[in-house]
Amino acid sequence: MEALFHVAPYTGYVYPNETVIPWTVMIVIYPYLTGLVAGAFTMSSLYQVFGMQRFKPVAHFAMLTSLCCMIFVPMPLLLHLGHPERALNPMITPHTTSAFAVFGYAAAFYVILLLMENWFVFRPHIIQQAQQRKGLLGLFYRVLTLGSYDVSEKAMSYDRKWIFALAVVGIPGAHGLHGYVGFVFGSLKSREWWSSDLMPPIFLFSAIISGVALLIVLYVLSCKLRKVPIDLDCVKGMAYTLWGFMMFALMLEAVEFASMMYRGREGIEMILQYVTGPLVIPFWTVQLGICSLIPLLLLSTMIWRGTRGKALIAGVVASSMLVLVGVLMMRWNVVVGGQEISKTGKGLLTYHMPWFEQESGLTAAIILMAPFILLTIAVRLFPPWEDGKAAH
Amino acid sequence: MENTVEKLEEEGRRKFLRLFGGVVGGGGIAIAAGTLLTEAAATEAPAKTDIIPAIPGYDWTKHHWAFGVDATKCIGCLRCVEACKVENNVAKDPNHFRTWVERYVTLEGEEHARIDSQQDPVNIAAAGAEGKYRFANRYKDAKVEKAFFVPKLCNHCTHPACVQVCPTGATYKTEDGVVVIDHTYCIGCQYCVQACPYGARFFNEEKRVTDKCTWCYHRITKGLNPACVEVCPVSARVFGDRNDKQSPISIFLRNNRVNVLRPESGNAPNVFYVGIDKEVS
């Protein structure tokens, strides 16, 4: 029998009700997934909107990745809600002053946008398959054609216009969605650890780096699996993108942290105690040291020395994997960290993540893996590869 | 011929898509703009409504409830905590409270007060069991310079941060000044728990919704006092209608210079304190 609630150990003085941590690991992976969505979309728009040809090999794949992640974004929230069957209440009767009330609309809007964009992108493939295939899979593609089999040049140019327009709208859409996730935390005045105007851009830039890093890893992995040569120029471009956005992300985080310390408002002693105590491993060592500085130095060195070939790929992939862990740790340190510092400013709590419950490490792992299981199916149904080779 | 029909259909579909895209895109922008605007106006007082709660003989437009705490009187007997738990069927464990009492003890030579409340393990041990409440005599051998108790509860703020963030409007401020939660509409996201700077809200594990003090709304609308006020043996807790100039709270506010907790939060609490020290927040 699962415990009804978990009591968080604490030191100092905390409000009695604070001893049950409200937001669990589910709320850690929710912004993480949303960030991957926004980041992957950024990658695809660099090609679709800004016409950067070197990103062509990953442009469609990025879109598909974004969609697969987005489908699972509501999962952690639904698992967290006390009454998931009432999940639509915020959409039926939105309370307009709530930063969270618009999430349903924003997410639904973005899902529709992603579905439409993916549909236009994969339309020629859908039509081709609908005409060739029989049976259930044939029916699946025929339904997806929505009755349109027109692949004339005129129709295609029309589609391209749509793809461009949707990608343009998608940029504020994806980034707005994620900036807003940052606002959910940054707008709360009850917690000094969250309450910051810089929270939305910090969330946004860390989202972008996580999405780019994810695409680097997935692209290289997919090339290995499909046994096709890796487009070095594309990987290098993504490495530059990662490096650039990491600069922004790290700088913003540094500025935010410095401001909080420098302002030194009420409760800063407790924050200092937290930062120099429980945060030594998860924040300073893992998030900043191993997962930010090492990839930044590695990428800088490779860019400086003009590393090429297998060494470049290995270095970039290693950096990306570290960045992916680092951004997850950043989400953890923000969401859990904020709750571990008591609102009294006179005590610290400790969140212990359970492993086998509704809101546990296991569920989090399953939700984080689900988009990629879906993606392996999706790339078979809608091959996003420029080289025309199907999935292995 | 067939091609023409197909072409026309195609045109129609594309027009539809264009329209649909426009509506979706426009809608998204409108929602974003709407949120920004409403966000700015978020702390305004709730609008008057024509909805009258179905409480016989009670008109919520005629009352303006407020609460007073005289910390100089509180003896830390914790009858209020016990009464609240019983009256409102609050879980008996030491992690869920609609009201609680804090003890501030400054020992000789020490800069800061030592703070504990009834949920401290030492106090639970002294009480004998969870669900019984007593402050342990833990400072009997120490040289105490200053000591006092502070009863805490929901502040029923004029600009409640918890109401502002609720995505469904399940928690709202009544016309008579009480912040309540509709347990049949709350989705249990706990955003309000995060937003409250006072730690007054908690998650009702049984009902799977957020819970908090209602100033015993079921009692006050019948002319009774909240349970905690009723049982307080020293009248440290004061309650009443500010519209009635002779009510206990009106007299309390007239006769005392009062403080509120965390005024800088902008929440404008409606629980007024007398006799609290600088360290109380």
Interface residues (C-beta under 8 A of the other chain):
Chain A: L4 F5 V7 Y13 V14 Y15 P16 N17 E18 T19 V20 P22 W23 L77 H80 L81 G82 H83 P84 R86 A87 N89 P90 T93 P94 H95 T96 T97 S98 A99 F100 A101 V102 F103 Y105 A106 F109 Y110 I112 L113 M116 L146 G147 S148 D150 A155 Y158 W162 A165 L166 V169 G173 G176 V184 S187 L188 K189 S190 R191 E266 Q339 K343 T344 G345 K346
Chain B: E6 E9 E10 R13 R14 L17 G21 V24 G25 G27 G28 I31 A32 G34 T35 T38 E39 A41 A42 P94 N95 H96 F97 W100 E102 I115 D116 S117 Q118 Q119 K152 A161 V163 Q164 V165 C166 P167 T168 G169 A170 Y185 C186 I187 G188 C189 Q190 Y191 V193 Q194 A195 C196 P197 Y198 G199 A200 R201 F202 F203 E205 E206 K207 R208 V209 T210 S265 G266 S281
